[in-house]
Amino acid sequence: MSHFLIRQLKLSKQSLIRVSHFTAASSRSFSNCIFKVKPCGTTVRDGDVGYLAIYSYVDKLIDCTQKKVPMELAKGMGTTIGASHGWVATLKNGVVCLQDDLDPNASYTDPKRIPLPPLVTLPHCQTQIVTNIAMSSSSPEDEDCIIAVKFLGPQLSLCRPAQRDCKWSNIGISDPSFFSSHVMYSKRDGMFSLPAAGGNYTASCDLGRHVNKPKIQMLTYPKQRVFEDLYVKSTGTFIEKEFLRMFDWKYTDWSCRMEHYLVESSHTGETFLVKWSKDINPHDGRSELNLFLVLRIDEEGNADYTKDFGGECIFISKAESFCLPASYLHDKRPNCIYHLSNTSFGINCMDDDENERGGEFTFPGPFWFPPKLDSKGKRILSSGIQYQV
């Protein structure tokens, strides 16, 4: 996508999106990241605001909206803790607020902002650092919607925002393997699920019988493991030897970091475990090389390595992960992983090992979201100006 960035920097000074501030986040109209936000003044309600401009992989359009968003939200500012289904969650003074400001199709004059009850951390979780959030449906205004907030540590908190007397249920998961896990909602199982570090088992919770004791499921790998694992003391994690073999270790002081994500396809009902290994440059913390292994997990916990996602693509970011049919995308390539982090973004295709790498920009809110499409499967655009790239 670097050619896309260069082209946009050459736009005229009168262009709505020619600004110096880069940020990243997303909107509900699909795998869009906020490309730029142009400061445009101050309001009584939001303080400094800016025009929202987004980039979409669906149609490779830059959608320059006339929607004004709070600059504090666009820049991250340490208050944004996660996102799901186009809703962004902020945490201030122990209160989570769900906001639709970054949805270009939502109303600017009447944005929806839903404050939730104050959060109380568990005794062994004396931090309000959040790994991510997840939602059981596309809108917190639905009566059956449940939101999950995963803290860095043993705490997972659930609540129903639409209930008049909603309150948080704090679930303690004492196993340290889950302390930094990313939570996702499984429609197939009707529960929120987290992968353990190493990817050997999962924990699932709900507001029913598993609210006090999470359901633990061991994953069964093939009898002959495809790869052996190597414990790396410097990172405190197990790194698969296949990852180590594929990495080009140019610098002996670089480290390998692995993250695990569960993602479920809403189209096929299949669940995947994604192992994302990053070659980290210790000087600036950037990921110089991204490698992925994917396992298909059935309801019995059988895990099989695969490069075939059933014609779909996987989107991983700081938001809740999801799958999307490749037919929805501009280039139609299936079995690709679109990844977005604080410092990089890119595409890894499992079929042909063709990888695309994005720019070296900083992304305070790196979020991808599922699509908002019309009846013909086309992305719903804003009322602003669109640029083809």
N, C-alpha and C positions, 0 to 999 in steps of 0.2 A: 504493500500500500504506500510505499515511499513516493512513487510517481504521482500518486493522488495528492500527497501532502505538498509536493513541489508545485504541482499545477495550481493548487489553491493559493499558495503564497504569491503567485504571479497575478492574481486577480487585481482589478483596479482598486484604488483606495476608496472608491465609493461603494465597493461591494460590502454587503452586510456582514460577511464572514471574514473580512480581512482585519484581523486583530492580532495582537501579540500574545494574548493569554491563551495557552493550551490547557485543556482539562479533559476529563473523561468521565462519563457516567452513562446514562441511558434513558430511553423512553419506552413506553409500552408498545410502540409501533414496530418493534422487533429488534433484532441484533443491531441496534443503533448505539453508537457511542456518541456522547456529546463531543463534537469536533471542536467547536469554539463557542465562547460566550462573549459577546461584545457589550461592555458596560454602556448603559444608556440612561443613567440617572439614579435618583433616589426616591423612594416612596415612604410614606408614613408607616405602612404595614411591614415592609420587608427591608427597609434601608436601601443599600446599594443593590441595583438590579441590572440585568443584562439580557440581550436578545439571545435566544437559544438556537443553535445550529447543530444539526446532527448528521451523521453519516450512516448509511444502511448498506449491509452486504446483500440484502434482498434484491435491490434493483440498482445498486451502485450509484445512488443519488445522494447529494448533499441537500438536505431539506432545511432551508433558512427560514425559520419561523419568525413571526412577529410576537411570539410569546415571551413575556418578561419573567425571568426567574431570579430568585435571590442569589446574589453572588456568593454569599456565605455557603449556600448549599452546593453551588456549582464548583466551588473551589475545594470542597471537602471540609476544610477548617476543623477537622477532628471530631465533628459531631455526627457525621454520617457513619452508621454502623453496619449497613447492609441494604439489600434490596431484593425484591421478588415480585414477579408479575407486573413490573412497571411502577410499583410503589417503592419509595425510598424511605428508610427508617432512620431517624436521628435520635440521639440520646443526649439529653441535657438535664442535669440535676436529678438523675435517676428516673426520668420520665421518657418513655419511648413515644415518638410521634410518627405516624405514618402519613406521607405526603405524596400527592400526585403532581407536584410542580414540574417534574422533568418529563411528564407525558405531553408531547407537543399538541395532542388532540384534546387535552383537558382544558378546562376554562382557566384563563389567567385571572379574570375579574372575580371568580368565585372558586378558588382552589380548595380541594378537599384535604383537610389536615385533621387527622384523628389521633388525639392524645390518649394514651393508655394509662392504666394505674401505675403508680410509682413502683419501681422494681426494688426488691430486697434480695441482696446476694446471700448465698449460703455461707455458713461459718468458714468453710475451707475455700471460699472463692472471694477473697478480699480485693477483687479487681472488677472494673466495669469494661474491660477490654472484651470486645465481641468478635467472634470468628465470622459469623454471618447470620442471616435470618432466613426463614422459609415460611411459606403460606400454603394452606391446604386448598385454597381456591383463588381465583383471579382478583377478587375484591374483598377487602376486610369488612365491607358493609353487608356481605352475605351472612345470614344468621348462622350457617354452619361453618363459617371460616374460622380457622385456628391459626394463630401466628406463633412461630417458635423463634426464640432468641438463644443462640448458642454462645455461651461465655467461654473465654479462654480459661480452662479449668474444668472442674467437675459439674458445672451447672448448666442445665437446659431448662428454659422457662417457657411455658405455654399459656395462652389465654385466648378467649373468644371476644374479639373487639366489638361485635355487634350486640352482645348482651349488655343490658342496662347496668347490671351489677357485676360486670366482668372483673375478674381478679386473676393474678398470676398463680400458676401451679409450678413450683420449683422442683425439678427432678434432679437428684444427685446421682452422678455416674462416677463411682470412686476409681474405676480402672484408669490409670494415667494414659493408656493408649488412646483414650477418647478426648483427652483434654484440649487438643487443638483440632479436633475433627470438624468437618463441614457438614451441616445438617441439610437434609432434603426431605420433601414430603412424597411418600409413595401412595399413589391412588390405588395401586393394586392391593396393597396391604392395609391401607387406611391408617397409616402411622408415619411418624417422622423417624428417619433412619440416619445413622452415622456410621462411617467406616472406622475401624480401629487402625492405628498406625501399623504399617506392615501389611494391611489388607487381609488378615487371617480370619476376622470375624466382624460382625456388625451388631449394633445395638438399636432397638426400635422402641419408641415410646408413643403413648397417646394419652388422652384425658379419661380413659376407661381403666381397665384392669392393669395396664402397664404404666400408670402414672406414678406409682411408688416403686415398682421394680421393673426396670427395662427388660425387654425380651432380647436375649443374646443368641445369635445364630452363628455357629462355626461355618466357615466356608470350606468346601471340599474341593481341592484342586485335583487335576488328573493324577493317576497313580504314579506316573513318571513325570515329575515336575519338569517343566520346560526350562526353568532357570533355577540355579541355586542362589541363595541370598548371602550377602557378605555384610557383616556388621562393621560399620564405620564409626570408630570411637569419637572422632572429631565432631560428628553430627548427631551421634546418639541414635542412629536409625539403621535399618536394614536396607541395603542397596542391592538390587538384583545385578548379578554379574553381566547379564546381557547389556544393561545400561552402561556398566563400566567399560565393557568392550567397545561399545559404540561411541563413547565419548572420546574426543580428541583432547587428551590431557596436556595442553600446551604449557600450563603453569602448575607446578607442583603444589602451590599454596591455595589453589582454587578448591572449592568444596562442592559436593553433590547434595542437593536437598530434594527429598521426595515428598509429595503431597498426594492424598487420596481423596477421590470424589465419587460419590454415588450419584447416578443420573438415571432417570426413568423416562422412557419414551411414552408420551401420551397417545401416540398413534398405534404402536404395536404392543404396549404393555410390558416390554422387555426392560430389564434393569441391567445397567452396566457399572462396573467398578473401573474407574480411570486412575492409573498411576502416572503421575506427572513428575518427572525427574528433571531438575534444573542444575545446570552447571553455573555456579555463582561466582562472579568476580568479587573477591573480598574488598577490593579498593573502592568500588562504588555500589556494591550490592546488586548489580544488574545480572539478569539471567542471560548468559552468553549462548547457551544451547539448551533447547527444550526437547525432551524425548518422552514418548508416551507408550504405555502398554495398556490394553483394554481387555477386561474379562466380562463375559456374559454370565449373569447369575440367575439361576432359576429359583422357584419358590422353596425348593428343598435345600438351597444353599450350595448347589453344585456350581463351580466356577471354571469356565473354560476360556483360555486366551483366544481372542478373535481379532481380525482386521475387517470384519464385515458387520456393519451396524444395521443391516437390513435396509440399505438405501437411505439412511439418515446421516445427519451430522450432529456432532456434540459441541455444545457451547459451554465453556468453563470460564468463570470470572469470579469476582468477589460477591456476585449475586448468586441466587440459587441456580444450579446448573440445569440444563434442559437439552432435549433432542429436537431436531427439526428435519423434515424430509428434504433431501437435496433438491427435489423438484421445485421447492419454494425459492431456491437461491439463484443468483444471477448466472453463475458458471455451472450449476447442476452437478458438480462433483460430489459423489457420495463418500461416506466413510472418512470424513475429514473432522479434525478437532480444531475449532476456532477458540483460541485462548487469549485472554486479556488479563494482565496483572497491573500492578502499580507502575511498572517501569517498561513494559513491552506488550506487544500484541502480535499475533501471527496465525498462520494456518498450517497444520500438519496433516497431510493426506496419507492414510494408511495403505492405499492401493499402490501408489507409485513412489512413495517416499519423497514426494514433491512438497517442499516446505516453502512458505512465504513468510518473510519477517517484516514486521512493521518498523516504525521509527523509534528513535531513542528518546522519547518524550516521557515526562512524568505524568501519571494518571492518578489523581487523588481519589476518584470514584470509578474504578474500572468495572462497569456493569454491562452484561448482556441481558436481553429479555426476550421472552417468546413473542410471536408476532401478533399484531392486530391487523387483520385482513378483511377485505370486503367479500361479498358473496362469490366473486370470481377469482378469489385467491390473490388479489393484488393488494399491495401495502397501501394503507390509508395515509395519504399525505396531509400535511398541514395546509393552511391557506396561504402560506408564504411562498418564497421563490425556491425552485429546485434547480440544481446544477448536475448534469451528467458527468461522471468521471470514468 
